[in-house]
Each structure stands twice: as C-alpha cells, then as structure tokens.
C-alpha cells in the first residue's frame, strides 16, 4: 500500500514538472510591420508590432538599424513604450534600414525578431537660404535688420556672422557685431555709424556638415548715406608745453544728433619711445592734461552722437620741454607679513613720490584665476591723501595682489602692487570627522552617539540625530536631525518624545560643515538596542535604576571538615516545591528587558547561578511545560 502511494505521488510530481517545462519551452513571438518599404530623406517611418507569449519576467529592447551606402550601421534606440506596439523616427540620412526587437525571457533565453528592410531615397536636400536685408539703402541713424531663414539640410544649423562698416581704403570691415546662431530663422539689427557701406557676412552649416566652408563667408551689403554728418574743428592751444603746465585741447562741431559723447585720447611718449595712454571723458568742448613727464605726446578727439555716428579727428602732436618740479608720480608698497594664514591680519604700507598732492587713494585685493585672465576683488576701500598703511583680515586662501590706486590732483595716476599669500590652516588639513556609538554606554543601557571633528576651518556647524529600523528592514542611509551645535566634538544621548519599541537597530549620524563650506556626512555602524529607550516629556517619569535587584544571601547547613580536599563539582540546581505560574515568567522577562524590580526572588534565580540571566527564563519555561 505504501509503495502504491509513493508511486502515485511521484507520478503526479513528474507530470507537473513536464507541464512546467512545456510552459517554459513556449517561445515568444513578435510580428513587426513597417509603415513603408521605401521612404525619402527627412520623412518619417513607423514600426508596429504584435506580441505573443511574453512572460511576466521578460525584458524587451528594440532599435532601428540605419545603414549607409558602405554598409556602416547607425543604431537608434526605440524611444516609445515597447508594450505600446509602435515607434516612429525621422530618417535624415542613410541608404537602408530595418527595425529589430529582442526579448530576454526570465530564464535568460534571448529571442531576436526583425522587420523587412526598407530603402532610403537620397534625394537632394541641401541647405538653402531665404532672406537678406530689409533695406539696401538707408541713412545713418536708421536701423537695418538682416534676417535669414534656412531650409533643407539637417537641423540644427550653425550660422556664424559678423557685421561692420567698410573703412576706405581698407578692404576689411570693422567687427561691430560678431555672433553665432543655431536657429534656422533669426535676424540681427544694426545701425551704420557713418556714411559708406555696411557689410553683413555669414557662413552656415547643418548638423552633418552640409553647407559652407567655415572660412568662406557670404556677404550682404547695405549702403548708408548721411544727411546730417558731424563736422568739427579741433586743435591744441600750444604745441610746446612745460611738464607742469597743462596741454589744452579744444574743439567745436556741427551736425549730428544730441546728446554727444566726446572722448579724448592722450598719448605721452618718453625718451625711449614708450607710450602712456590716458583717456578722458570731458563734458564740454575742452580738455586739459598736465603730463609731468615725457618728451612729447598726441591728442585725439572722438565724438559719438545719439544716432550712433562715430567721428574721430587726426592726431594733434605736441612737445614737452623742461623738467617737472614734482617728478613723475610713483612709489613703493610692502606687505607685513608677506604670508599669513586664514583670518589673520596683514598690513600694507607704502610711500608716494612725485605727482601733485593731495592724492586720491583706493585699494583692493585681487585673487586671480589660474590662467591670470580675470580676478575677483576683495576688501575694497578708500583712504585719505596722507594715509600710508591699511590693515585687513584675510578671508580666502590663495596668492593675491594688493593693488593701491593713486591719482594726484593734476590728473596723473599710477598703481602700486604687491603680492602676498594667504595659507589655509596647514596644521588642520582638510575637514574630517569620526563618529561612533559609545559601547560603554550600551553596557549601562544608554544610547549615546559620539563625534569628533578634525581639520577644516572653524567654526563648524554640526547637525546630528538618530535613525531606527526593525530587524528585517533595510538599513536607512540617513538620519533625522535632532540637534545642531557648533562644537568640534561631543556626545548626543538619545532623546525623542516617541521612542521606538525594542528590540530595534539604531545608528547615529552627523552632517558637519566648516567655514569654507566643506561638508562631511557620516553614519555610525549600527547597533542592536534591546533595552527600553528613555521617553522624556515636559514632566518625565524617573526611569528605574538599571541595576540588578540585590539577592538574598544563600545559607547552607554546616558540614564536617574533610580530611582531604574533595574534587569540586557543580552544585545541583536547588529543588523547590513552589508553584510556577505565567505571572512569574512575565515578571522575570520584564526585569530582564526593562529593569523592573522582582516581587519574588524565589522563582527568579531558579537555576542557582548568581544573577538573573536568560537561563532562569529557560528553566521557568521548562517547569511550566513539564
């Protein structure tokens, strides 16, 4: 009879396995249909498909394969929802293509399906321009719009352009506007600033390189006439001056459209041919400059009006004869000390010579980028004429220049520069931190997190807190903030109005930030908490002292003194006739977990081993069962 039952069960199991294997061996099926067998460049093509026998754990993937005339393939991943049964793309290039589909079953078997091959007709689709200037003849002060609209090709486009005035007899225009656009339809506006020819130059390419050579520009020309030109006369009052006497340059003009902006460029030459350039923005029709040094110079006038006209005079030369009573404006500057650490004071001292007092003094520190092409200014300020030092407190590490800008009452100016270094706290090093949960506190049945920060730049901001999770759950990668301090080290005892039920896993975490915004995020190693956690409230109930209840002294009957020391053997567990109840077991467990006092030691320390341990619980359970 037993053999018959065993044979019957084996047969049922075998049949079920065969049925399962049959289900496993059923292959997926996908039928793919294309919207067209032949398309043109820039047309869309769609693939639709029907799926059968796709298991719940299967992985789907699909892509378009586009082949060029040489057989090279370009893969384009299907962007649609694969269970939706449709995907569409636009063909911009290529000679042929097909749509392929892959199914990977839950057991790892891969099945491939593909559509028929479609062909691509490579009809001409070159980049073409429509547009140009909205006017070809205009007046100075009018605004011309150069517009373009590219069609065909393969967007996005790359249009590089520039525009300016042709200056005779030079064959190249000024570069008043230089830009780049990726828009197929765009425009640029320009106001010619003088009579003549304005030239707009452009070159255009599409995303596959079809179009112009980047060096071969096309041009659109606009002729500008000026019916209200600026006409001026200018000159120096004297063409030979003393170094301490002003060179006086005046002018008058007609035409143009107010308001006007005159600019005077002064160029002073020394005996070695070195040139000092000084630019003035006068408000009237006269400008003055006391050179103080040099052997000669030139003055050039430029006038701009509201219509955008720009006219410029020829250079008016003059000579400088004699010796200045003041000498050239100059000086020296030093930093004390030349190297400091962050947040330390540094003093800059200087001497000035020459020039005409009083002086206008201003200063700033400059932190340059690695390429020395730009800088960030720090600590800007101004000083009175007779001040000769200033002290600043460093704030950012790096090598800097302290620049003192000096201008005298005659208009001469100069800059004094010294380099100094601000070091980070080398002994501190980068910000680092360590955290842990105090094991000694765990023995005392307390939960205490400890942190210590080293390095970095004080002051610190430390956010800290706890996180708890039950056994079997995933360990969290964060903590709930409970406190924020500015201490480099310290402890945090668990505090919360809703303590978790025990046993529970716990971790301690901090987020530390230093003065330089360097950040460290740390989580401690997790620990298991089996004791009850404190639950402070506005009026907390005192927690029972976490100490074992004192035990009654054990007394035994006296025995005769043996003549020979007997071999020590474990004492048998004492027998008792006391009835053991479930209430005794509950009290004992409550004592072990929460530290509550026991009402009866007789039923507690039943196994005879000193102290209340888990073996006492096991002994009580055995008494209850047996």
Beta strands, then each sheet from edge to edge (+ up, - down):
strand 1: 29-34
strand 2: 38-40
strand 3: 44-52
strand 4: 59-67
strand 5: 73-77
strand 6: 86-90
strand 7: 96-104
strand 8: 110-114
strand 9: 118-121
strand 10: 128-133
strand 11: 137-139
strand 12: 144-151
strand 13: 158-165
strand 14: 177-181
strand 15: 185-190
strand 16: 196-205
strand 17: 218-225
strand 18: 231-236
strand 19: 240-241
strand 20: 246-254
strand 21: 261-269
strand 22: 275-280
strand 23: 286-290
strand 24: 296-304
strand 25: 310-312
strand 26: 316-320
strand 27: 330-336
strand 28: 339-341
strand 29: 345-353
strand 30: 360-368
strand 31: 375-383
strand 32: 389-393
strand 33: 398-407
strand 34: 413-423
strand 35: 432-437
strand 36: 448-454
strand 37: 461-469
strand 38: 480-485
strand 39: 489-493
strand 40: 504-513
strand 41: 519-523
strand 42: 527-529
sheet 1: 1+ 3- 6+
sheet 2: 2+ 9+ 7- 4+ 5-
sheet 3: 2+ 9+ 7- 8+
sheet 4: 10+ 12- 15+
sheet 5: 11+ 17+ 16- 13+ 14-
sheet 6: 18+ 20- 23+
sheet 7: 19+ 26+ 24- 21+ 22-
sheet 8: 19+ 26+ 24- 25+
sheet 9: 27+ 29- 32+
sheet 10: 28+ 34+ 33- 30+ 31-
sheet 11: 35+ 36- 39+
sheet 12: 38+ 37- 40+ 41-
sheet 13: 38+ 37- 40+ 42-
end
